[in-house]
Amino acid sequence: MPASRRVLIDKPPFNAFSTLWDYGSWRARWIGVPSGEGPGSVSSGVAPASAVLAFRREVVLDQPATCRIHVSADQRYRLFLDGQRIGQGPERGCFENWFYETYDLDLEAGRHVLVAQVWWLSLDAPPAYAQMTAQAAFLLAAEGPLAEHLDTGVAPWQVRVLGGYSFLPPGDAWGTGAKLRIRGADFSWGFQTGQGDGWSAVAVLNAAVNASQANEFKRPWMLSPATLPPMLEETVRPFAVRHVQTTDGGAASTLPVRAKDHLPAEAGQWQAMFDGKGPLTLPPRTSRRVIVDLQDYYCAYPQLTVSGGAGATVRISWAEALYEMAADGSPGHAATKGNRREILNKVFDGIGDVFEPDGGRDRAFETLWWQAGRYLEILVQTGDAPLVLQELTLRQTHYPYEFEGAFACSDPAMEEVIPRALRTLEMCSHETYMDCPYYEQLMYVGDARLEAMVTYACCRDDRLPRKAITLFDLSRTPRGLTQSRFPSRVMQIIPPFSLYWVSMVHDYLMWRRDRDFVLRLLPGVRGVLESFRQNLTTQGLLNSPSGWNFMDWVPAWPYGISPGGLEGQSGLLNWHLVMTLREAQAMERLAGEDLLAQRDGQLAESLAAATDRAFWDESRGLYADDLEHRCFSEHTQCLAILSGLLAPEKRRRVADGLLTAPDLTRTTIYFSHYLFEAYRQIGRMDAMAGRMGPWLALKDLGCTTTLEMPEPSRSDCHAWAAHPLYHYLASVLGIRPAAPLFASVLIEPQLGTLTRAAGTIAHPDGLIAVELHTQAGRLDGMVELPPGLTGELIWKGKKVSLRGGRQDFTLD
């Protein structure tokens, strides 16, 4: 059997050129379906229909050969070699960074068949919001002697449209793309080995060009090597059958789950099938509804294998939780979910895929993209033939994290948040970070910044944060602002998120050790800040930029926009810009751009002075959200403190008000990250315990992941809510970079009521471990640093110098 390996490369594979005009071009070309020959074909002025295609190339080798190939597609591909799947992609990006994967093949002498399954969804299907797309296309380029036999556009590849696929609307999961209906009677069984009829010559499309080198090219795909390792994929069987009932074959999802409808005698048979202990046979003309609890949150490809059952329909739908019934008894359901462990007297409202067996044996159905959630609803309707359900498995997928960060303490309730935070980060990390896997699957700057912070603390692998920062840089518009979410085929601008992108660059500067990467991003940082400078008024204040100035899901703030944020001036937005200018100043200073650093610093100081004049309320000792001083929020006080430019007395009064004022608009789950940052700045991390309610409630709510917003939460899996884990390590234990590039460490613990805390945090050179115990005002502890790293520990004004290796200490 041939062997294959995915490899990561960091340079374009093809550099030769004959003229300036073809510099960066590959010999291989993109290929597609010939004009007018079915779905996915290119026809001038006519949008091609959605399609799943197969591209085939057969070669016969006289002797064994080793070959490196580079593969991409629009929109997605799966690659098969002699019937075995060896890879998939391309890694999700944008037109300016269209990724390709690289594989090394070890081929024996004899016949080999490469087949690429490529799917392309038109806008009416539709594709996922995060999926950029131009037209159905495939690309494979080989290095070495086999290039002339394998290169697309050079070698005689063939293509066919695969039958049996149609597409269903995504429903409430609007960002995730169309779901599938697979009709077995029309399906092209065995296509992976190149079997079947209907193969024809391909159409040769655009030249393939390197994004970093091309001089003159026909858009849209500018090629870059994949930056991430393959996503984790492992087969799991986490099924717990909770409910089995007979249905009338209608829309059972609209019916509440009733105890009286349960068929306990059948539940064991279903459970045995799910556990892999044998098949389950359903007689002709039978309808069943099965509710399955996965007992945790999963992102996974469902794989259903059946025999027989011609005329049957199997629908597998996913949900994060079941909904409570409408209070007035009307059809549908309430917005609330209640305890996520409970299903009785609740309504399943989910999304999913439909499989229609053709009567054949060992028919394996699987989706093109993964689904997400905790619960499955399986609706089966058989026709005139029995259906044998052989097995249903899940192929779990997410970014292949290797978590090294850890935290333990004397408060068990705090510790219970940790596995939920880590699971949420896993479920929201794939080829990009995601706000949520169920509804949108989009990478937003505000979410990604907090996800990256948890990643820095828990992992030495920083490839996903680097990719996020790079893609947001590429998303910038002519105004200079980043898009709020990217990649995205639908543009959206949230100006504060552009400022958070600047903060992401600064975070990377502090937590990782790649100065050159940060320097390459500074032109984009300057572009963002120049855009904000254009909105300064003659009074020296920031006028709220056009766009969606979202800050937090505060119930009283329309669309999450603080007072003055829609138009006019907002105290919160002004302090946000001050804080960001200070971060940019630090980055310019690192780059040796002293004049630019001075310019950013001067604007930060003048803007802080203008904001102080306009929004300071002397009677309250707080900063107002609005010019009229009617509204006051924790948010504005937090960013004022984090700006670092408050006069000492005002800083003291703002800190006092942040802790004691009863009528401040409170931060919700997302913005509480900045609240906890402010607590750390004022030396009051003890106050964090009183604001952990939304996280401590997760256990009683039956949640295995963290929520998007206070109940009723739309999304049950939102990794911006994983940030308490970062704060356990970086604010409670107090382990932080003390200098850019994490050149030294500051450990400044604020344990509050904890008597014991220990943790491990990732550092570019290894791991930093800290163990602390307090008793009667005394601190006993241990710190272990990677070799060569130095730093300082501060406790109640007392300092301990730190060096590489282990050191024990006692401070009274």
N, C-alpha and C positions, 0 to 999 in steps of 0.2 A: 504494500500500500504506500502511496506517496505521503510524505510528511510535509507539514507547513508550520510556519511560525510567524506571528505578528511581530514586527520590529518597529521601533521609533527611530526616525532620522531627524536631523536638524538642518540639513542643507538640501536644496533642490537636486534631484538626481540627474538632470539633463541641463548642461550649460553650453554646449557647442552651438555655434551659429555661423551663418555664412555672410549675413549682412546685419546692419543695425536694426533693420525692420523686423527680423525674425529672432532677435535676441530674446532668450528665455523661452522659446517655443520648444515643444516636444515633437518628436516624430509622430507619436500616436495622436489621434484626433478623437473628438467626441463622436459617438454614433447614436442613432435613434431609429425610429420607425419611418419608412419612406412615406412621403406625402400621399395622403389619401388612402392609406392602407390600414385603416382601422383606428381604434382608440389609441391615444398617445402619439398619433402621427402629426406632422407639422404641415399645416396648410395655411397659406397666407390669408390673414384676415379672419380666420376661424379658430376659435379656442378649442384645442384638442380635448377630448373627453378623458376622464380618469381611467387609468388602466394599470394592470400589473403585467409586466413584460418579462420575457426570458431572452437573454443573449447567449449564444452558444459558439464555442470554438473547439474543434477537435484537432489534436496533433498526434503524430506517431513518431516516437524517438527511436533511433537506431541504437542508442546507448544511454546510460543514466546521465542525468543533467541536474545541475543546481541553477535556479533562476530566481531573481528578485523582481517582483512585480509591484506596481503602484496602481491603486484602484479607487475610483470615485464614481458618483452618479448624481443625478438630479431626478427624484428626490432622495430615495434610499435604495440600497442594494443589500442582497445576501449573496455571498460567493460560494459556489460549490465546486469541488475538485473530485472527479470520479464519483459523484453522488454524495460526498461528505461535505457538510458545511464547514468552511474554514475561516469565515470572517463575515463581518457586516459593517455597514457604515452608509455614507461617510459621516465622520464626526460633525456634529451640527455647527455651522458657522454662518458666514454671510458671503455675498458675492466677492467682496474684496479679500476674503480669507476663506476660500472654498477648499475644504480639507480633502485629503486622500490618505488612505491607509497603505502601508507597505508590508508585503509578505515575502518571506523566503520559502521557496518550494524545493523539495528534494524529490526528483522525478525518476522513477525507474524506467528502463527501456520498455517500449511498447506504446499502446494507445492510451491517451488521456483526454478527458473532456472537461473543459471549464464551462460552467454555466453561471450566469449572474441573473438572479431574480431582481428586477427593478420595478418599484412602484412609484406612480406619479398621480397625484390627486389634483384635479382642477379646482378652481375656486368654488364651484357649486357642490363639491363633495363634502366638506372642504379639507385642505391640508391644515396641519396644526399652525397656530399663529406664529410659533417660533420657527417654522420651516420656510426659509427663503426658497424660491423656485422660479425657474424661467421656462423650461420645457423638459419633456422626458428625454433623458440622455444617459449614456454610460461611457466610461473611459477605463481602459486598462493599458498600461505601458510597461514593457519588460526591459530589463537591462541585459546586455550581452547578446550572444548569438541567437537566442530564441526570440528576440524582438520582432524580427520579420515574420515570425510564425504566430505571434500572440498580440502584437499591437493592434488596438482598435483603429479603424481607418486605414490600416495597411494590410493586415491579414483578412481573409474572407470570413468575417464573423457573420452569423445569421441571427435573426430575431423572430419571435412570435409573440402574439398576445395570449396570455394565459386565461383560460376560461374559468367561469364559475364565480368570479368576484363581482360583487356590487357593494355599494357603500350606503351607510345609514347616517343620519344627522347625529351630531354629538350631544344634542340636548343641552342640559345645564352646564355640561363640561365643555363650554364653547371654545376654549383655547386649545383643546387637545387633538382636534381633527376628527374626521369621519371614522365611524366604526364599521365593522365588516359584516357582510352576509356572504357566506360561501355555499354555493349550491353544488353538492357533490356530483350530481348527474352531469354537470357541464365542466367539472374541474379537470385540469390537465394533470392527472396523476402521473407521477414518475418524471416530471419535467426536470428534476434535479440532475438526472443522469443524461439529459439531452434527448430523451425519448419523445415520441409523438410526431404528429404531422403539423403542417402549417408554417414551417420555418421558411424564411425568405431572406434575401440579401438586405443588409442594413442600409440606412441613409448615413452618409458621412456629413457631420455637422462642423462645428467650430474647431479651430486649432486649440490645442491645450497649451497653456502658458503659465509660467511661474509668476506668482504675485510679486515677488521681490525683484524681478528682472525685466519683465515685459516692457517693450518700448511702444510698439504699435500692435493693437490687438482688437479682436472683435469680442465685445462683452458677451456673456456676463461672468464666466467662472474664472476667477484668478486663484491659481492653485497654490496651496501651502501644505506642508507635511502635517499629518495629524500630531497633535500635541499631548494627547491623553492616552493612557493605557486602555486596553479593552475593558468594557464594563464587566463587573462581576456578573456571572450567570451560574446559578446552581439550582438543581431540581429540589423542590421541597413539597411536603405533603402536610400542611398545617391545618387540615380540615377537621372541624367538629360540626357534625350534623345537629342542627338545633330544631328543625321543623320540616315535616314532610306532610303534604296534603294533596288530595285530589282537587283538580280544577276543572272548569268547564271548557278549557282551551282558550279562554279569553285573556284579557289583560289582567293577570293575577297580581301584577305589581301594584295595582290600585286598591287591592283588598288588604285590610288589616290582618295581621297574623293573630289567629285565635287559637287558644289551647284546645277548644272543642274540635277543631279541624285536623289536629295532629294525628298522624298514623304511627304510633310508637313501634308497632311490629315491623314496619318497613324501614324505620330509621337505622336499625342495626345493619340491614342489608346494604343500605347506601353507605354507611360508615365503613363497612368492610371493603367495598369497592374503592372508596377514597383512600383507604389505608394500603391499597395494593394487594389485598388478600383474595382477589378474584373478581370476575365480572358480575355485572347485574343485568338481568334480562327483563325488559318491559314488554308486556304482551301488546298485540295490535290494539289500536284505538284506545290508548291509555293516555291520560294527562296527569302529570305530576308537577308539583311545585316544591322545591327543596331550598331551605335557607341554611347556608353554611357559614359558620363563624371561623375566620382564619386565625383568631385569637391574638393577632397582632396586625399591624399595618404592613401591607406588601405592595411593591411594584413588581409586576410579574407578567410573563407571557403564559396564558393558559394553553394547555395542550390536551386535547380530547381525542381519544382513540375509540372507535366504535366498529362494529361489524353488523351487517344487515341493516334493517330499519329503513328501507326505501320508503320515501314519503314522509319521514319523520322530520321534526324540527326541534333543535336544541338551542335555547337562548341562554347565554351565560352573562348575567348582568352583575355589575360591581357597585358597591356603595360604601361610604365611610362609616355610616351608621344608619339605623332606621329612625324614622321621624315619628313624633307623637301625633296622634290623631287630632284633627281640627276640633276645637272646643265646642263648636256648635253642631258637630256631627255631620257637617257638610262633606262632600267628596273632596279628595285630596288629603292634605295633611298640614299640620302647623309648621312653623319655621324652627321649632325647638326639637332637639333630639333626646334630651334627658340623659339618663345613664346609658352609656354606649354598650354595656354588656347586656342590656335588656332588649328583647325583641317582641314580647307579647303585647298585643293591643297597639302595635305600632305599624307603620306603613313603610314598605320598601320602595324607594324611588331611586333607581340607579340607571346606569348606562352600560352598554356591552355589545356583544356580537352574537350573530345567529349562524348556526351550522345546520346544513340540511344533508343528511346522509343519502348515498345513492344505492345502498344495498350491498356494496362491496365489503370485502374482508379487510380488517386491520387498517381502516381509513383513519389517518391522523390529521386532525384539523388543528391549526394554530393561527394566531393573529399575526399581523405584520408589525404591530407596535404593542408595547406593554399596556396593561391596565393597572389601576391603583385602587386601593381601599382595604377594608377589613372584612366586609360581608359579600358573599355571593348569593344570588338568587338564580337557581337553575330551573328553567321551565322546559319540560319535555312533553311533546305531543307526538305520539306514534301514529302511523297510518295503518295500512292493511297488513303490515309485516312486523314481526317482533324486532326490537332494537336491543342489541347487546352493547352496554356501556362497559368497555374493557378497563379503561382507567382515565382519570383526570389528574394531571399534575400541573404544578406551577413552576416556571423557570424564573426564579427571583432574579432581579437585576437592580443594580445601582452602582455608583462610583466605588471602586475597590479600595476604600479607606483601610489603612492600618493604624488604628487609634493607639496612641502611646500616652496621651494625656489621661490623667486619672485624678479623682478627688474623693476623699473620705473625711468624715467629721463626726462630731458627737451628737449631731441632730439627724436621726434617721429620716425625718420628713424631707430635709434638704437632699439627702442622698437619693431618695426615690425619684427626684426630678431627673437625675443623670441619665438613666437608660432611656427615658422618654425623649430627652433632648438629643441624644446620640442617634436614636432610631429616626427621629424626624430629620436630622441632618442627612442621614443616609438616604431616606426616601425623597429628599429634595435635591439630591446631587446625582447627576447623570452626565451627559455630555456637556451640560451647563449646570449651574445652580438653577433652582426653580423656586418660585414663590410657593407653589403647591402642585403636587403631582396629579391631583384629581380634576381640578377645574381648569387650570390654565397652562401649566408647564412652561411658564415664561420666566426669564431671568430679569428681575427688576434690580436696579441699583440699590435701593434702600434695603431690600431683602439680602442681596448678595453681599453687601458690606458686613452685615452681622453674621452671615453664614461663613464668610471668610475669616472673621475674627475667631470664631469657634474652631475653624480648621487650623489656623495658626497655632492655637493653644494646644490642640490635640494631635496634630500630625506634623511630621517634617515634610511630607509631600505637599508642595504648594503649586502644583501644576493647574489645578482647577481655579484657584484665585488668580493666577497669572493670566489664564485664558479669559476669565471674566473681565479683568481690568483692560486687557487688550481689545476685546470685542467692544466694550463700551467706548473706548477711544475711537474705534473705527465708526461708531454710530453717530459721531458728532455731526450736526447739521451746519449749514453755512453760517448760522447765527453763533456757532461755537458751542452750543449746548449739546450734551449727550442726549440720546433718546433715553426715556425712562426705563425701557425694557428692550433687550436686544440679545440675540437676533429676533426680529419680529417683522413679519410682512405687512403689519399695520403699524404705522408710526404713532408714537405717543410721546409727549414732552411733559415731564414733571420737573420744573426748574430746580427745586431743592434737591432732587436726586442727582443732578449734575454736580452740585456742591458735595454731595456724599461720594461721588466718584473721585473728586479731588482728595477727599478723606481716605478713600480706598488706596490711592497711590501713596499717601503719607503713611497709612498703616503698613503697607508693604515695605516702605523705607525703614520703618522701625523694627518690624518683626522678622524680616528676611535680609539676606546678605547679597544683594545684586544691585549695586549702585548704577550700573549701566542701564539696566531695565528701567529704573526710575527716571534717569536722565532722558531716555527716549520718549518718555511720556510727558515731559514738561511742556512741549509745545501745545499739547492738548489741554493741560492744566491752565496754561495762559489763555487759551481760547475760551475756556469756560468763564474765567474771571473777567476777561474783556467783555464778554456778553453781559455779565452782571454790571460792569462799570457803565455800560450804556444806559442802565436804568436808574442811575443816581439823579436825584433831584437837585435843584439849586440850593436847597437847604442841607444838602449833604446826606440825605437819607436814601435808602433803596426803595424805589417804587416797585410794587409787586410785579414781577415779570408776567408776561402773557403765558398762558399754559395752565396746567392743573397743579396748583401749589399745595399738593397734599403733604400733610405732616403727620397725622395720626388719625386712627378711626375713633375719634371722640364723638359720642352720640350727638352732642350739641353743635358740632361743627359740620355744616353741609359739605358732603363729599370729602370730609377730612381736612378742610381748609380752615386755618385759624382766622380769627377776626382781622380784617384788613388784608388778608391774603389773596382775595379774589381781585380786588383793585384798591388802589390807595397804598397805604404803608402798614406794615405789620411789624410789631416789635420782635416777634419770633423770627421772621425772615431776616431782619436786619442783624440780629445777634448771630444768626446762622452764617451769614456772609462774613461777619467779623471773625468768627471761629475758623472758617475755612481760609481766609486770608492769612491768618497766623500760621496755619499748616503749610500753605504755599510758600510763605516767607522762609520757613525752615528748609523746604526742599530747594529753593533757589540758593540759599546759603550753602547747602551741601554741594550744589553744582558750581559754586564759585561765582555765581551771578549776583554780586553784591549790590549792584544798582537796582536790579529787579527785586531782590530781597528787601531793599530799602523802600522801594515803591510800594510793595505789598504791605510792609509794616506801617508806612505812613497812612495808607488808606485805611488799614484796620484801626489805627488810632483815631483818625478823624471821623470814621463811621461810628466807632464806639462812642465818641464824644457827642455826635449828633443824635445817636440812639438814646443815650443817657438823657439828653435835654428833652427829647420828644416823649419818651415813654416812662421816665422815672416818676413815680408817685410818692412824694415825700410823706404823705399822711399814712401810707401803708408800708413804706419801706420796701416796695416791690416794683418791678417793671410791668407795665401794662402791655396787653396784646395789641391794643388799638390806641389811636391818637386821642380818643375821647376819654380814655382811662375808665371804660366801663367793664372791661373784661380782663381777667388775670388768670394765668395758667401756670402750672408747674413747668410746662414746656419752655416758656420764655425765661423763667428763672434758671432752668438747667443750662440753656445755651449761653445765657449771660455769664454764668459761673464758668462754663467751659471755654469761654472766649479768652480768659486769662487777663482781661483788661479792666476789671472792676477795681475801683479804689477800695482799700482795705475795709473802711467802715461800711460802705455800701455792700461789699461782698458779705460781711458779717450779717447785715440786716436781711439781705436776700436769702442767705442760708437759713436764717432763723425763720423767715416766712415760708420758705420751701418746706421746712419741717413741721411748722405749727399752724399756718393759715388754714382755716377749715373750709374756705370757699374757693380755693384755687381749682380750676379745671384740671382734672387728674389725667396723667398719662395712662394709656392703655398698654396692651402687651408689647407692641412694637417699640414705642417711644420710651418704654421703661428702661431700655438699654441706656439711653442718655440720662435718665433719672439716676440710675445706678452709677453711671460715670460721675455725675455731679455729687452724689453721696460720697464717693471715694475722694473727690477733690476737697470736700469740706471735712473729711475725716469722720464721717458718720455712716460707715457701712452697716452699723447696727440697725439703721433704719430700713435696710433692705428686707429684713425679716418680716416687717409689717406690710410689705408690698408684694410678697410672694404668693398671695392668695390665689391668683389665677393658675399658678403652677402647682401649688399644694392641693388644689381642688381636683386635679386631673385624676388622682387615684379613685376618689369617690365617684367621679363621673365615668369611670371605666375606660378612660382614654389611655392609649399606649403611645400617643404622640402629642405634640404641643399644638395648641389652637391658634388660629389667626387673630381672633379678637375675643373680647368677653362674650359670654353666652347671650343670645344664641349665635354661635359662631358659624359662619358659612363653611370654612375649611377646617377640618380636624387635623390637618398635617401641614404646618407652616413653619419653616425652619427659622424665620426671623424671631420666633419665640424660643429658640434654643439658646439664646444669649445668656441666661443665668449660669450655664456651665462655664462660659468664658469668665464671668464675674466671680464665680467660686475660685477660679485659679488666679485671675489677674487682679481682682479687687479685694476679695476676702483674704486669700493667702498673700495677695499683693505682689505677684511675680510679674514684672514688666520690663521691657527694654529701657535702659537708662540712657541710651545713646542711639543714634541712627545705626542701621545695619546690625542691631542687637549686639553692638560691640562690647557692652557691659550690661549688667543686670541690676535692677533695684528691686529689693524685696521689702515691702512695707505692709505687713499684715494688719488687717482690721478684723479681728475675730468676733467682735460683738459679744454675744452670750455663749459662743462656742468655747468649750474647754479643750477641745482637741480638733486639729485639722491637719491634713496631709495631702500632698498632691504632687503630680508630675506634669511638667509642661514641656512642649517641644521647643527646641532651640536649633538653629542651623548646624551647630556642632555636636548635638546630642540631646540629652535630656537634663532638665533641672528638676531635682527632687527636694521637697521641703517637708519636714515633719515638725509640728508645733504642739506644745502642751502648755496650758496656763493654769496656775493655781495661786490664789492669794496674791494676785498682782505680779507674779513671777512668770517669766516665759522661758521654758526649756525647749530646745529645738536642735534640729540637724538640717544642714543644707549641703547638697552635693551638686557641684557644677561640672560641666564638661571641662576637660583639660584646656588650660590657657584662658578660660573665661574668668573675668574678675567682676566685682560688684560690691554692693553695700546692702546690709540689712538695717532697717530703722524700726525701732519699737519705742514708742513714748519718748521720742527725742534722743534716745540712745542709739549709737551706731556700731555696727560690727563690719569690719572689712572682710570681703569674701574673695576666695581664690578658687582655682580649679581643684576638684577633688572634694572629699567629705570634710566637713567641720561641724563640731558640736559646740553649743553655747548655752549659757544661762544669763538672763537679764532680769534684774529686780526692778 
